[in-house]
Amino acid sequence: MSVLAFDLGAGSGRALLGEIESGNIRVTEVHRFANEPVRVGGRLHWDVLRLFHEIKQGILKAKHAGHRPQSIGIDSWAVDFGLLDRNGELLGNPYHYRDPHTDHVMEEAYRIMPAGEIFARTGIQLMQFNTLFQLYAMKRADSVALEHAAALLMIPDLLRYFLTGEKVSEFTNASTTQMLDPGAKSWDKDMMGRFGIPTGLFVPIVEPGTKVGRLTAAVSEELGVGRIPVIAVAEHDTASAVAGVPADRQDFAYLICGTWSLLGTELEAPVVHEQAYAWNFTNEGGVGGTFRLLKNMAGTWLIQECRRIWAVEGKHYEHGELVRLAEEAPPFQAWIDPDDAMFLSPRHMPAQIQHYCRSTGQAVPQTAGEMMRTVLESLAFQCRFVLERTQRLSGREFPGLHMVGGGIRNELLAQLTANAIGKPVWAGPAEASALGNMAVQWIALGEIGTLEEARAMIRASFPPVAYEPERNDDWERAYRKFLQVAEAGRQAN
C-alpha cells in the first residue's frame, strides 16, 4: 500500500513515496525541487504554475521508478491563496505572505472590527499576512484580480484543483485564514461582509481525509498514469506535521522546527479566552476533530537569511560549518527577540541583528559564530517562553517536548532547546509533515485505523533521538536576562 505525499515548504518541495511493510513505514524521496519566490514590479509572488509542473514531475518520477501509488496528497504553508475567474482560470500568481502589501493594514482593519472581536470569532493569532488581511489589503487597493474573482483556493487546494478539477477547501488550512468560525467549522460570511470581501469566493469545506477526486483525464493522459485518487490530507503542513508527531500520549507538546517554528499542543476544543488573545496564540484545525493551540514563532528563517546575505557578500558557509562556529563561540553574550517585527523581512539580517543588540545595550556579535550563537540561544529561550505559556493556557504540564521538522538536523539547536526548557527534547522525525500527510491518506484508504495507530507506527519506524537537558544556574540566569532584553527591545523598537 503506497501513497505519494507532496510536502511544500517556503523554500523547497518534495515528493515522497510512503510504503507500509510488515508494520513499518518506508519513505523514499522521488523528487525534490526549489520553491523560490519571484519579485516583479516591487511585488513578491509564488510561482505556482512551476509548483504544479514539479508536482507532475514527481508523479512521473514515481511512475518511472516502478511505483503505483494508491493515492496522492498535498500539504503546504498556510494563509496564501490563488484566485480563479468564472471560467476556472487563475487570475495571476499568488502573493507571497512576505509581500509588503499588508504593511499597516491591520491598524485600519481594527477600525472596522476590533482585534479582540476578530480573535474571539476565529481563534487565530493576529498576524499581518493572514488571509483576512491580505484580502482586505487587496480590497483597499482596488485589486483587479479580486474584482474579477469567482473562487478562492488556498495553495494546496489550488494545486489539487489543477490535478482534479474539483474546488473544495480543506479544513486545517481554511482554519488559518482568520475567516472561519471554529465552532461551526464554516466560513464567517458576516465578518467577510463587514470587510467588503466577496462571500461568493469561498468554496465548501471538507475534513482531512476526504477523497476529493481523481486525476483529470487530461492530466492522466499527459503523464501516462491512471486516474489516481487525490485525497485532501491535513493540507496545512503544520497540521500534517502534528499528525506525524510520534507521541505515545494524548497530552503532548510539540515544536515544528523549520523556516517557522510552531510550538503548541493538541486539544479537543479551541481556547479563545482573554488570556489566549493577550498572548496572541492561535487555534488551528487538526486531524480527527482536534484543534492545535499553538504560537507561530520565527525559526530557521533567521539563519537562512544570514547565510543568504553572507553569500551575496562572498562569504559562503555550509550549514555544518555555522553550527561548529556557533559551538565554539562563547555562550550567553547577546540575544534577540526572534519574533520582533524587525526580523520579519529585513534587507540585511546580520545588520538587523547587530542593530537590535546595540539598541538594547548588549555586546554586538561580530563574527558568523557569534551571530549564530546569538540566534540559536534566542530561539531556544523563546521556545521556553512559549512552552510555559502553552502549559498555562492548556492546563497541562508536559514532561518534555517533541521536536520535529527539518530543524532537528541542527543538533546544537535541539540540545540548546533542552537546556533552555530544562526538560528532554525528543527529536524526530525530520519529515513529520510528509509522514502526517501519508498517515491521513492511509486512514482514508482503510490501511490504518486511527491517528494513534499511525503515530505508533511512525514512532516504531523512526525512533526519536533524546536530548537530555544540561541544566545549571547559568541557564536560569541567562533566561531571566533574555526576558529583560526582549522587553527592552519592545521599548526600543
C-alpha positions as CSV (number, residue, x, y, z in Angstrom):
1,M,0.0,0.0,0.0
2,S,2.0,3.0,-1.3
3,V,0.9,6.7,-1.3
4,L,2.6,9.7,-2.7
5,A,2.9,12.8,-0.5
6,F,3.8,16.2,-1.8
7,D,5.2,18.4,1.1
8,L,5.7,22.0,0.0
9,G,7.7,24.3,2.2
10,A,8.5,28.0,1.9
11,G,11.9,27.2,0.3
12,S,11.6,23.8,-1.3
13,G,9.2,21.0,-2.1
14,R,9.5,17.2,-2.0
15,A,7.6,14.2,-3.4
16,L,7.9,11.3,-1.1
17,L,6.6,7.8,-1.5
18,G,5.4,6.0,1.6
19,E,5.0,2.2,1.8
20,I,4.0,0.0,4.7
21,E,5.9,-3.2,5.0
22,S,5.4,-5.6,8.0
23,G,4.0,-2.8,10.1
24,N,6.9,-0.4,9.4
25,I,6.9,2.7,7.2
26,R,9.4,3.1,4.4
27,V,9.8,6.5,2.8
28,T,11.5,7.1,-0.5
29,E,12.2,10.6,-1.8
30,V,11.4,10.6,-5.5
31,H,11.6,14.3,-6.3
32,R,12.9,17.4,-4.7
33,F,12.7,20.9,-6.1
34,A,13.2,24.6,-5.2
35,N,10.3,26.8,-4.3
36,E,11.7,30.3,-4.8
37,P,9.5,33.4,-4.7
38,V,9.7,35.8,-7.6
39,R,9.9,39.6,-7.2
40,V,8.2,41.5,-10.0
41,G,7.5,45.2,-10.0
42,G,8.0,45.5,-6.3
43,R,5.7,42.6,-5.5
44,L,6.7,39.2,-4.2
45,H,4.8,36.2,-5.7
46,W,4.8,32.4,-5.6
47,D,5.5,30.7,-9.0
48,V,2.5,28.4,-8.5
49,L,2.5,27.1,-12.1
50,R,6.1,26.0,-11.6
51,L,5.0,24.2,-8.5
52,F,2.3,22.4,-10.4
53,H,4.9,21.4,-13.0
54,E,7.1,20.0,-10.3
55,I,4.1,18.0,-8.8
56,K,3.6,16.5,-12.2
57,Q,7.3,15.7,-12.4
58,G,7.0,14.0,-9.0
59,I,4.2,11.8,-10.3
60,L,6.2,10.9,-13.4
61,K,9.4,10.1,-11.4
62,A,7.3,7.8,-9.1
63,K,6.0,6.0,-12.2
64,H,9.4,5.7,-13.8
65,A,10.8,4.2,-10.6
66,G,8.1,1.5,-10.9
67,H,5.8,2.8,-8.2
68,R,2.0,2.8,-8.4
69,P,0.7,4.9,-5.6
70,Q,-2.9,4.3,-4.5
71,S,-3.4,8.0,-3.8
72,I,-1.9,11.4,-3.8
73,G,-1.9,14.2,-1.1
74,I,-0.5,17.7,-0.9
75,D,0.4,19.9,2.1
76,S,1.9,23.3,2.1
77,W,2.3,26.5,4.1
78,A,-0.8,28.4,5.1
79,V,-2.5,31.8,4.5
80,D,-1.6,32.3,0.8
81,F,-4.2,31.6,-2.0
82,G,-5.0,31.8,-5.6
83,L,-8.0,33.5,-7.3
84,L,-9.9,31.9,-10.2
85,D,-12.2,33.7,-12.6
86,R,-15.7,32.4,-13.6
87,N,-14.1,30.1,-16.2
88,G,-11.8,28.5,-13.6
89,E,-8.7,30.2,-14.9
90,L,-6.0,31.5,-12.5
91,L,-6.0,35.3,-12.1
92,G,-2.3,35.9,-11.7
93,N,0.4,34.4,-9.5
94,P,-0.5,34.4,-5.7
95,Y,1.1,36.9,-3.4
96,H,3.8,35.7,-1.1
97,Y,3.0,36.2,2.6
98,R,6.1,38.4,3.0
99,D,4.9,40.8,0.3
100,P,4.6,44.3,1.9
101,H,1.1,44.9,0.6
102,T,-0.3,44.1,4.0
103,D,2.0,46.6,5.8
104,H,0.0,48.7,8.2
105,V,-3.3,47.2,7.1
106,M,-4.1,45.7,10.5
107,E,-4.5,49.1,12.1
108,E,-7.1,50.1,9.5
109,A,-8.9,46.8,9.8
110,Y,-9.3,47.2,13.5
111,R,-11.4,50.3,12.9
112,I,-13.9,48.0,11.2
113,M,-13.7,45.2,13.7
114,P,-11.7,45.4,16.9
115,A,-8.8,42.9,17.2
116,G,-10.4,41.2,20.2
117,E,-13.6,40.5,18.3
118,I,-11.6,39.1,15.3
119,F,-9.8,36.7,17.7
120,A,-12.9,35.7,19.6
121,R,-14.7,34.9,16.3
122,T,-11.8,32.9,14.8
123,G,-9.4,31.9,17.5
124,I,-6.5,32.7,15.2
125,Q,-3.3,34.6,16.1
126,L,-3.3,38.1,14.6
127,M,-0.6,38.4,12.1
128,Q,-0.4,40.9,9.2
129,F,-0.1,38.3,6.5
130,N,-3.2,36.3,7.5
131,T,-5.6,35.7,4.6
132,L,-8.2,38.1,6.0
133,F,-5.7,41.0,6.0
134,Q,-4.3,40.0,2.6
135,L,-7.8,40.2,1.1
136,Y,-8.6,43.4,2.9
137,A,-5.4,44.9,1.5
138,M,-6.4,43.9,-2.0
139,K,-9.8,45.4,-1.5
140,R,-8.3,48.7,-0.3
141,A,-6.0,48.7,-3.4
142,D,-8.9,48.1,-5.8
143,S,-7.4,44.8,-7.0
144,V,-8.5,43.9,-10.5
145,A,-7.9,40.2,-9.7
146,L,-10.2,40.4,-6.6
147,E,-12.8,42.3,-8.6
148,H,-13.0,39.5,-11.2
149,A,-12.5,36.5,-8.9
150,A,-15.2,33.8,-8.7
151,A,-13.4,31.4,-6.3
152,L,-10.6,31.5,-3.8
153,L,-8.4,28.4,-3.2
154,M,-5.6,28.1,-0.7
155,I,-2.3,26.9,-2.2
156,P,-2.8,23.1,-1.7
157,D,-6.4,23.5,-2.7
158,L,-5.4,25.3,-5.9
159,L,-2.8,22.6,-6.8
160,R,-5.3,19.9,-6.0
161,Y,-7.8,21.7,-8.3
162,F,-5.2,21.7,-11.1
163,L,-5.0,17.9,-10.7
164,T,-8.6,17.0,-10.3
165,G,-10.8,20.0,-11.4
166,E,-12.6,19.9,-8.0
167,K,-12.9,23.1,-6.0
168,V,-13.1,22.4,-2.2
169,S,-11.3,23.9,0.8
170,E,-9.7,21.6,3.3
171,F,-10.4,22.4,7.0
172,T,-7.0,22.6,8.6
173,N,-5.8,25.2,6.0
174,A,-9.1,27.0,5.9
175,S,-8.8,27.5,9.7
176,T,-5.7,29.6,9.3
177,T,-7.4,32.2,7.1
178,Q,-8.9,34.1,10.1
179,M,-12.2,33.9,8.4
180,L,-13.5,30.6,9.7
181,D,-15.9,30.0,12.6
182,P,-14.1,27.2,14.5
183,G,-17.2,26.1,16.4
184,A,-19.4,25.7,13.3
185,K,-16.4,24.8,11.0
186,S,-17.9,27.2,8.4
187,W,-16.9,30.4,6.8
188,D,-17.8,33.6,8.8
189,K,-19.5,35.4,6.0
190,D,-20.8,38.1,8.3
191,M,-17.3,39.1,9.1
192,M,-16.3,38.9,5.4
193,G,-19.1,41.2,4.5
194,R,-18.0,43.8,7.1
195,F,-14.6,44.0,5.4
196,G,-16.1,44.1,1.9
197,I,-14.7,40.7,1.0
198,P,-17.0,39.0,-1.6
199,T,-18.5,36.0,0.2
200,G,-19.1,34.1,-3.0
201,L,-15.4,33.4,-3.4
202,F,-15.4,30.7,-0.7
203,V,-15.9,27.0,-1.6
204,P,-17.2,24.2,0.6
205,I,-15.0,23.0,3.4
206,V,-14.0,19.3,3.7
207,E,-12.4,17.4,6.6
208,P,-8.8,16.0,6.2
209,G,-9.0,12.5,4.8
210,T,-11.8,13.4,2.3
211,K,-11.4,11.7,-1.1
212,V,-11.8,14.7,-3.3
213,G,-11.5,13.3,-6.8
214,R,-9.1,11.7,-9.2
215,L,-6.6,13.0,-11.7
216,T,-8.4,14.5,-14.6
217,A,-8.4,12.6,-17.9
218,A,-6.1,15.3,-19.3
219,V,-3.5,15.0,-16.5
220,S,-3.8,11.2,-16.6
221,E,-3.2,11.1,-20.3
222,E,-0.3,13.7,-20.2
223,L,1.6,11.7,-17.5
224,G,0.7,8.2,-18.7
225,V,-0.7,7.1,-15.4
226,G,-4.1,6.0,-14.2
227,R,-6.8,8.2,-12.7
228,I,-5.1,8.2,-9.3
229,P,-7.4,9.3,-6.3
230,V,-6.4,12.6,-4.7
231,I,-7.1,13.0,-1.0
232,A,-7.5,16.2,0.9
233,V,-5.0,15.4,3.7
234,A,-4.2,17.8,6.6
235,E,-3.2,20.3,4.0
236,H,-1.6,22.9,6.3
237,D,1.9,21.5,6.7
238,T,1.8,22.2,10.4
239,A,-1.4,20.1,10.8
240,S,0.3,17.3,8.9
241,A,3.5,17.7,11.0
242,V,1.4,17.4,14.2
243,A,-0.3,14.3,12.8
244,G,3.2,12.9,12.3
245,V,4.4,13.6,15.8
246,P,5.4,10.2,17.3
247,A,3.8,10.9,20.7
248,D,2.8,8.0,22.9
249,R,0.3,10.0,25.0
250,Q,-2.6,12.4,24.2
251,D,-1.3,15.4,26.2
252,F,2.0,16.2,24.5
253,A,3.7,19.4,23.4
254,Y,5.4,19.8,20.0
255,L,7.8,22.1,18.3
256,I,7.6,22.1,14.5
257,C,11.0,23.5,13.6
258,G,11.6,24.8,10.1
259,T,11.6,28.2,8.4
260,W,8.9,29.0,11.0
261,S,8.8,27.4,14.5
262,L,5.4,26.4,15.8
263,L,5.0,25.3,19.4
264,G,1.9,24.1,21.0
265,T,-0.4,21.1,21.9
266,E,-3.4,19.3,20.6
267,L,-6.8,19.9,22.2
268,E,-10.4,18.9,21.7
269,A,-11.7,22.5,21.5
270,P,-10.2,25.9,20.7
271,V,-9.0,28.2,23.6
272,V,-10.4,31.7,22.8
273,H,-10.5,33.4,26.2
274,E,-8.9,36.8,27.0
275,Q,-5.5,35.4,28.0
276,A,-5.1,33.5,24.8
277,Y,-5.9,36.7,22.9
278,A,-3.5,38.8,25.0
279,W,-0.7,36.3,24.3
280,N,-1.6,36.1,20.6
281,F,-1.9,32.3,20.5
282,T,-3.7,30.6,17.7
283,N,-6.2,27.7,17.4
284,E,-5.9,26.0,14.1
285,G,-7.8,22.9,12.9
286,G,-6.3,19.5,13.3
287,V,-7.0,15.9,12.3
288,G,-9.9,14.0,13.8
289,G,-11.8,17.0,15.1
290,T,-8.9,18.3,17.1
291,F,-7.5,21.9,17.4
292,R,-3.9,22.9,17.6
293,L,-3.3,25.5,20.3
294,L,0.0,27.0,19.3
295,K,2.2,30.0,18.8
296,N,3.9,30.9,15.5
297,M,7.5,31.9,16.1
298,A,10.5,32.7,14.0
299,G,12.5,29.7,13.1
300,T,15.5,28.9,10.9
301,W,14.5,31.8,8.6
302,L,16.9,33.9,10.6
303,I,19.8,31.5,9.8
304,Q,18.7,31.1,6.2
305,E,18.7,34.9,5.7
306,C,22.1,35.4,7.4
307,R,23.6,32.7,5.1
308,R,22.0,34.3,2.0
309,I,23.4,37.8,2.8
310,W,26.8,36.4,3.6
311,A,26.8,34.5,0.3
312,V,25.9,37.7,-1.6
313,E,28.9,39.3,0.2
314,G,31.1,36.4,-1.0
315,K,31.2,34.5,2.3
316,H,29.8,31.0,1.8
317,Y,29.1,29.0,4.9
318,E,27.8,25.4,4.9
319,H,25.2,24.6,7.5
320,G,27.6,22.3,9.4
321,E,30.3,25.0,9.5
322,L,27.9,27.5,11.0
323,V,26.9,25.0,13.7
324,R,30.6,24.4,14.5
325,L,31.3,28.1,14.7
326,A,28.3,28.6,17.0
327,E,29.5,25.8,19.3
328,E,32.9,27.5,19.5
329,A,31.5,30.9,20.3
330,P,31.2,32.0,23.9
331,P,27.7,31.4,25.4
332,F,25.3,34.0,26.8
333,Q,26.8,37.1,25.2
334,A,23.7,38.6,23.5
335,W,20.2,37.7,22.5
336,I,17.4,38.9,20.2
337,D,13.6,38.6,20.4
338,P,13.2,36.4,17.3
339,D,9.6,37.4,16.9
340,D,10.2,41.2,16.8
341,A,8.6,42.5,13.6
342,M,12.0,44.0,12.5
343,F,13.1,40.4,11.7
344,L,10.1,39.5,9.5
345,S,11.6,40.6,6.2
346,P,14.8,42.8,6.6
347,R,17.0,43.6,3.7
348,H,20.1,42.7,5.7
349,M,19.5,40.2,8.5
350,P,23.0,40.2,10.1
351,A,23.0,44.0,10.3
352,Q,19.5,43.9,11.7
353,I,20.6,41.5,14.5
354,Q,23.5,43.8,15.3
355,H,21.2,46.8,15.4
356,Y,18.9,45.0,17.8
357,C,21.8,44.1,20.1
358,R,23.2,47.6,20.0
359,S,19.8,49.2,20.7
360,T,19.3,47.0,23.7
361,G,22.7,47.7,25.3
362,Q,24.2,44.3,24.6
363,A,27.5,43.2,23.2
364,V,27.2,43.3,19.4
365,P,28.1,40.0,17.7
366,Q,30.7,40.4,15.0
367,T,31.7,37.0,13.7
368,A,29.5,34.5,12.0
369,G,29.9,32.2,15.0
370,E,28.9,34.9,17.5
371,M,25.9,35.7,15.3
372,M,24.7,32.1,15.1
373,R,25.2,31.6,18.8
374,T,23.0,34.7,19.4
375,V,20.3,33.4,17.1
376,L,20.3,29.8,18.4
377,E,20.2,30.7,22.1
378,S,17.4,33.2,21.4
379,L,15.4,30.6,19.5
380,A,15.8,28.1,22.4
381,F,14.9,30.7,25.1
382,Q,11.8,31.8,23.0
383,C,10.7,28.1,23.0
384,R,10.8,28.0,26.8
385,F,8.8,31.2,27.0
386,V,6.1,29.9,24.7
387,L,6.1,26.4,26.2
388,E,5.4,27.9,29.7
389,R,2.5,29.9,28.3
390,T,1.2,26.8,26.4
391,Q,1.1,24.9,29.7
392,R,-0.8,27.7,31.4
393,L,-3.4,28.1,28.6
394,S,-3.9,24.3,28.3
395,G,-3.8,23.5,32.0
396,R,-1.3,20.8,31.2
397,E,2.3,20.1,32.4
398,F,4.4,18.5,29.7
399,P,7.2,16.1,30.6
400,G,9.2,17.1,27.6
401,L,9.0,18.5,24.0
402,H,8.6,16.6,20.7
403,M,10.7,18.4,18.1
404,V,10.1,17.5,14.5
405,G,10.8,19.0,11.1
406,G,14.0,19.9,9.2
407,G,15.3,22.0,12.2
408,I,16.2,18.8,14.1
409,R,19.2,18.3,11.8
410,N,20.7,21.2,13.8
411,E,21.7,19.1,16.8
412,L,23.1,22.1,18.6
413,L,19.7,23.8,18.4
414,A,18.0,20.7,19.8
415,Q,20.5,20.5,22.7
416,L,20.2,24.2,23.5
417,T,16.4,23.9,23.5
418,A,16.6,21.0,26.0
419,N,18.9,23.1,28.1
420,A,16.6,26.2,27.9
421,I,13.4,24.4,28.9
422,G,15.0,22.1,31.4
423,K,13.3,19.1,30.0
424,P,14.0,16.4,27.5
425,V,13.7,17.1,23.8
426,W,12.7,14.1,21.6
427,A,13.9,15.0,18.1
428,G,12.4,13.3,15.0
429,P,11.3,12.6,12.5
430,A,12.6,15.3,10.2
431,E,9.9,14.5,7.6
432,A,7.0,14.7,10.0
433,S,4.8,16.7,7.6
434,A,5.2,14.2,4.9
435,L,4.5,11.3,7.3
436,G,1.4,13.0,8.6
437,N,0.3,13.5,5.0
438,M,0.8,9.8,4.4
439,A,-0.9,8.8,7.6
440,V,-4.1,10.7,6.7
441,Q,-4.0,9.0,3.2
442,W,-3.7,5.6,4.7
443,I,-6.5,6.2,7.2
444,A,-8.7,7.4,4.3
445,L,-7.8,4.3,2.3
446,G,-8.6,2.0,5.3
447,E,-5.0,0.8,5.7
448,I,-4.6,2.3,9.2
449,G,-7.5,2.6,11.6
450,T,-6.7,5.7,13.7
451,L,-4.3,8.5,14.1
452,E,-3.0,6.9,17.3
453,E,-2.1,3.8,15.4
454,A,-0.4,5.9,12.8
455,R,1.7,7.7,15.4
456,A,2.7,4.4,17.0
457,M,3.8,3.1,13.5
458,I,5.8,6.3,12.9
459,R,7.4,6.0,16.4
460,A,8.5,2.4,15.7
461,S,9.7,3.2,12.2
462,F,11.6,6.5,13.1
463,P,12.6,6.3,16.8
464,P,13.2,9.9,18.1
465,V,16.6,10.9,19.5
466,A,16.5,12.1,23.1
467,Y,18.4,15.2,24.2
468,E,18.6,15.5,28.0
469,P,18.9,19.0,29.5
470,E,22.3,20.1,30.7
471,R,20.9,22.5,33.2
472,N,22.7,24.7,35.6
473,D,22.3,28.1,37.3
474,D,23.9,29.8,34.3
475,W,20.9,28.8,32.1
476,E,18.4,30.1,34.5
477,R,20.2,33.5,34.9
478,A,20.6,33.8,31.2
479,Y,16.9,33.1,30.6
480,R,16.0,35.9,33.0
481,K,18.3,38.3,31.1
482,F,16.8,37.2,27.8
483,L,13.4,38.2,29.1
484,Q,14.8,41.6,30.1
485,V,16.4,42.0,26.7
486,A,13.1,41.2,24.9
487,E,11.3,43.7,27.0
488,A,14.0,46.3,26.2
489,G,13.7,45.5,22.5
490,R,9.9,46.2,22.6
491,Q,10.7,49.5,24.2
492,A,13.5,50.4,21.8
493,N,12.0,49.2,18.5
